[in-house]
């Protein structure tokens, strides 16, 4: 699969991951989000959904505006997204293991990890520098 398509796949997987986190109520488990209940209209839920939606929209912008068009900055955005999703793919299962319970996002996190690693590998094989 072309790296550009893998990037798009990663953004779609992130959207599914964000949905899993939201439906599972991850925002209730994160103290730096839950304090928004008294600050933002609609509370932590609205804040969490807004941030996740903006993140996925940012991924769409990266794909359409940088990666798909092979802009000079494409490698930066590929690397940025891959690193974020690799960390995401490790953090959720790790947290679930440490807590001894399912943490929302754990089901889709390994998919993010695999797709992100595959993206980096395919990006390099295709002759792109990871940071360019």
Secondary structure by P-SEA (a helix, b strand, c coil): ccaaaaaaaaaaaaaaaaaaaaaacccccccccccccccccccaaaaaaaaaaaaaaaaaaaaaccccccccaaaaaaaaaaaaaaaaaaaaaaaaaaaccccccccaaaaaaaaaaaaaaaaaaacccccc
